Amino acid sequence: MPELPEVETVRAGLELLLGQGVVIRELVLQRGDLRAPIPRELPQTLRGATITGIRRRAKYLLFDTTQGILLSHLGMTGTWRLAPPGDERSHDHCYLHLADGRRLAFRDPRRFGLLDLVQPGSEASHPRLKDLGPEPLDETGFTVDHLLASCRGRRQALKPVIMDQQVVVGVGNIYAQEALFRAGIRPTRAAGRMKRAEAIVLVGHIRTVLAEAIAAGGSTISDFRQAGGDGGYFQHHFQVYDRAGQPCAVCGTCLTGAVVGGRGTTWCRRCQR
């Protein structure tokens, strides 16, 4: 599933492709079989709306318009692309016909994605947004004190805690493993046992790993594509993710793999304590 760097890469790409002040001439729903029903009023509400900006919140894309917000989640295989006439593909769920003649398409073969409408003024109370934690790159929201408070007294393994979207958003399986490796902390460590000095290091590495992944255009494991169609490149810098049984890039120890919090996880028994 695309994580924060992949979604941020798509957001930036769409912003660059669309430019400023683009008007939605018509929104056409091709099929409605995503994980949640697409609101029936979406085409009518956004007809004639001007896109004033594209934001990211957690793993969601928010198309700000003069008539409401188009909320999108990429799920496992969702993509947005410019689709000129003749570029119709199976599993295209939605077409945004723009007033300048271009067409934007949302495609999701595995159908875990989402298209929803957020009415003006209701973003803070929207059920998919209201319980989200702080952004990891926000130094005033995601702090060492916040992380320690979220971990205090918890026997749960640390890795699923930092993947909890109510604790901090956007840190998925890939980047949780990479940040924990750099911080020298085992993903199986009980969250409540983390010391302040370790939390300081971990918060810093979460930010660094995410920033490096954004700069590399995200990670393409199988399906992820940027808005322009290119893949990401951060997968070439993985130190532990999906490398169980291979030597540690730092010490040469055979990396350990196990399921932690329901997700495949890799770590180094020597480098991570």
Helices and strands as residue ranges (DSSP letters): H 4-18, E 22-29, H 42-46, E 50-57, E 60-65, E 68-73, E 79-82, E 92-98, E 103-107, E 114-118, G 123-125, H 144-151, H 158-162, H 173-183, G 191-193, H 196-215, G 234-237, E 256-260, E 263-267
